[in-house]
Amino acid sequence: MAAPGKKDYYDILGVERGASADEIKKAYRKLTRKYHPDANPGDKEAEKKYKEINEANEVLSDPQKRAQYDQFGYVGDMPPGGGGDFGGFGGFGGADIGDLFGDFFGGAFGGRGRRSSNPNAPQRGNDLEYTMQISLEDAYRGVSKKIEIPRLETCPHCGGNGAEPGSKVETCPTCGGRGQVQQTINTPFGQMANVTVCPTCHGKGKKITTPCRECKGQGRIRKQHSVEVKIPAGVDTGIRLRVSSQGEAGVNGGPSGDLFILVEVRQDRRFQRRGDDLNTAVDISYPQAALGCEIKIETFDGTETLDVPAGTQPGSKLRIRGRGMPRLRGNGKGDMNILVRVSIPKSPSSKERELLEQIAKETKSPVKSKSGIFDKFK
């Protein structure tokens, strides 16, 4: 259970205490989609829930923090009351992840990386994840967007050591600077050694006599950070981009984590996307379908002239090559597929009816007369 007065992070994410890293990740993503501020504009309760979800994920997705939380019900390097305001994004607790777009953002592989068991060793900062919604046209052309992300940064006042400048920093007397203590337990099967996080220094290995007045001894402070993200042409929903070193600051001089951009492409009223192709529909009249015609088709690059051959049947599909989405991993573009729908007048005028009856008579097609009786043409 969580310590008295503390939040139960497992309950917040709706997972069991023995949940795997994948189960925690799935639960976190499901809840962030549900309570994301963009999906609940002006809803203070949803915003509060969203912050709790990110706070819980920040701890449970980190093996070291999770172990400390399971043991003591709190995490030593978190500020009192939790992990703070995450705004429009959350901490990301995945394993090592390959960088799908290294050429765009630098580096071939990314991810959290392994943490050292030595609390005084440099520790890499947490990765962060931000969900970005863009239009289909932005996905077609590529776009550059500036976003604001709250993240933990190295405290500029103390330089990250958590102590007020000029004050004394001592080695923790309980663990001797190791950050861990070993307890020996007698069992029917003999003695067993149990290594836990030091309860005095909470794994830091040092004792600060005068905590930094800016970060309260944490070594990091949460600040808003502006990042310009370049979205390449051709992206689709579910694509994740990595912006190197734009995650949270490391500890003890460790490198910063990465920022992952999860792309969501909104639906477009004109086109439906299928892979690299774009699908649309056009209505033509019966004479146009029978005799053939030329019509204008809207694309993201202007209008294109489409030749509709004579005798085109309702439901036929025509194609304009090279007017679909740019191929993300290759050259060229997909195609524009056009579904042809033939419009049938519901209430033809007298003149139209007369002409249609002449066509029916010419093609020897039985049709219904105005009286409702079928005429037979010989």
Backbone hydrogen bonds, N-H to C=O, Kabsch-Sander energy under -0.5 kcal/mol:
donor,donor_aa,acceptor,acceptor_aa,energy
3,A,73,G,-0.7
6,K,3,A,-2.5
9,Y,7,K,-1.1
12,I,8,D,-2.0
13,L,9,Y,-1.9
14,G,10,Y,-1.0
15,V,10,Y,-2.3
19,A,16,E,-1.8
24,I,20,S,-2.1
25,K,21,A,-2.3
26,K,22,D,-2.6
27,A,23,E,-2.3
28,Y,24,I,-2.5
29,R,25,K,-2.4
30,K,26,K,-2.2
31,L,27,A,-2.2
32,T,28,Y,-2.4
33,R,29,R,-1.7
34,K,30,K,-1.3
35,Y,31,L,-2.5
36,H,32,T,-0.9
39,A,36,H,-1.4
40,N,36,H,-0.9
43,D,40,N,-2.0
44,K,42,G,-1.0
47,E,43,D,-2.0
48,K,44,K,-2.4
49,K,45,E,-2.6
50,Y,46,A,-2.4
51,K,47,E,-1.9
52,E,48,K,-2.0
53,I,49,K,-2.4
54,N,50,Y,-2.0
55,E,51,K,-2.3
56,A,52,E,-2.6
57,N,53,I,-2.3
58,E,54,N,-2.2
59,V,55,E,-1.2
60,L,56,A,-2.7
61,S,57,N,-2.1
62,D,59,V,-1.2
66,R,62,D,-3.2
67,A,63,P,-2.1
68,Q,64,Q,-1.8
69,Y,65,K,-2.7
70,D,66,R,-2.9
71,Q,67,A,-1.6
72,F,68,Q,-2.9
73,G,68,Q,-0.5
73,G,69,Y,-2.3
74,Y,68,Q,-0.5
78,M,75,V,-1.5
82,G,79,P,-1.9
86,F,84,G,-0.5
89,F,86,F,-1.4
90,G,129,E,-2.2
92,F,127,D,-2.7
93,G,91,G,-0.5
97,I,110,G,-1.8
99,D,108,A,-1.3
100,L,98,G,-0.8
102,G,99,D,-0.9
104,F,101,F,-1.2
105,F,101,F,-1.7
106,G,102,G,-2.8
110,G,97,I,-2.1
121,A,118,N,-1.6
123,Q,251,V,-2.9
125,G,255,P,-2.7
127,D,92,F,-0.6
128,L,258,D,-2.5
129,E,90,G,-2.9
130,Y,260,F,-2.8
131,T,88,G,-0.6
132,M,130,Y,-0.6
132,M,262,L,-2.7
133,Q,131,T,-0.5
134,I,264,E,-2.4
139,A,135,S,-2.0
140,Y,136,L,-1.7
141,R,137,E,-2.3
142,G,138,D,-2.7
143,V,231,I,-2.0
145,K,229,V,-2.7
147,I,145,K,-0.5
147,I,227,V,-3.0
149,I,147,I,-0.5
149,I,225,H,-3.0
151,R,223,K,-2.4
153,E,151,R,-0.5
153,E,221,I,-3.2
155,C,219,G,-2.3
159,G,155,C,-1.5
161,N,158,C,-1.0
164,E,210,T,-2.9
167,S,164,E,-2.7
170,E,168,K,-0.5
170,E,207,K,-2.9
172,C,205,G,-1.4
176,G,172,C,-1.6
178,R,175,C,-1.1
181,V,196,T,-2.6
183,Q,194,N,-2.9
185,I,183,Q,-0.5
185,I,192,M,-3.4
187,T,190,G,-2.2
190,G,187,T,-2.2
192,M,185,I,-2.9
194,N,183,Q,-3.3
196,T,181,V,-2.6
196,T,194,N,-0.5
198,C,179,G,-2.3
202,H,198,C,-1.5
204,K,201,C,-1.2
207,K,170,E,-4.4
208,I,206,K,-0.5
209,T,168,K,-1.6
209,T,207,K,-0.6
212,C,162,G,-2.4
216,K,212,C,-1.5
218,Q,215,C,-1.4
221,I,153,E,-2.7
223,K,151,R,-2.5
223,K,221,I,-0.5
225,H,149,I,-2.3
227,V,147,I,-2.7
229,V,145,K,-3.6
229,V,227,V,-0.6
231,I,143,V,-3.7
231,I,229,V,-0.6
234,G,139,A,-3.8
235,V,232,P,-1.2
238,G,263,V,-2.6
239,I,236,D,-2.0
241,L,261,I,-2.7
243,V,241,L,-0.5
243,V,259,L,-3.6
244,S,105,F,-0.6
244,S,242,R,-0.7
246,Q,243,V,-1.2
247,G,257,G,-2.7
248,E,126,N,-2.3
249,A,152,L,-3.2
250,G,254,G,-0.7
251,V,123,Q,-2.4
254,G,251,V,-1.2
257,G,248,E,-2.4
259,L,243,V,-2.4
260,F,128,L,-3.3
260,F,258,D,-0.5
261,I,241,L,-3.3
262,L,130,Y,-2.7
262,L,260,F,-0.6
263,V,239,I,-2.9
263,V,261,I,-0.7
264,E,132,M,-2.5
266,R,134,I,-3.0
266,R,264,E,-0.6
268,D,271,F,-0.7
272,Q,279,N,-2.4
274,R,277,D,-2.5
277,D,274,R,-2.0
278,L,335,D,-2.5
279,N,272,Q,-3.2
280,T,337,N,-2.4
282,V,339,L,-2.5
284,I,341,R,-2.7
286,Y,343,S,-0.6
289,A,285,S,-2.2
290,A,286,Y,-2.5
291,L,287,P,-3.1
292,G,288,Q,-2.0
293,C,308,V,-2.1
295,I,306,L,-2.3
297,I,304,E,-3.1
299,T,302,G,-2.1
302,G,299,T,-1.4
304,E,297,I,-2.8
306,L,295,I,-3.1
306,L,304,E,-0.5
308,V,293,C,-3.2
308,V,306,L,-0.7
311,G,289,A,-1.5
312,T,289,A,-1.5
312,T,309,P,-1.1
315,G,340,V,-3.0
316,S,313,Q,-2.0
318,L,338,I,-2.7
320,I,336,M,-2.7
321,R,319,R,-0.5
323,R,320,I,-1.0
324,G,334,G,-2.4
325,M,276,D,-2.4
327,R,332,G,-2.3
328,L,326,P,-0.6
330,G,327,R,-0.9
334,G,276,D,-0.7
334,G,325,M,-2.3
336,M,320,I,-2.7
337,N,278,L,-3.0
337,N,335,D,-0.6
338,I,318,L,-3.3
339,L,280,T,-2.5
339,L,337,N,-0.5
340,V,316,S,-3.2
340,V,338,I,-0.5
341,R,282,V,-2.9
341,R,339,L,-0.6
343,S,284,I,-3.4
343,S,341,R,-0.6
353,R,349,S,-2.8
354,E,350,S,-2.2
355,L,351,K,-2.1
356,L,352,E,-2.5
357,E,353,R,-2.4
358,Q,354,E,-1.8
359,I,355,L,-2.0
360,A,356,L,-2.6
361,K,357,E,-2.4
362,E,358,Q,-2.4
363,T,359,I,-2.4
364,K,361,K,-0.7
365,S,360,A,-2.9
367,V,375,D,-0.8
369,S,373,I,-2.4
372,G,369,S,-1.7
375,D,367,V,-2.7
377,F,375,D,-0.5
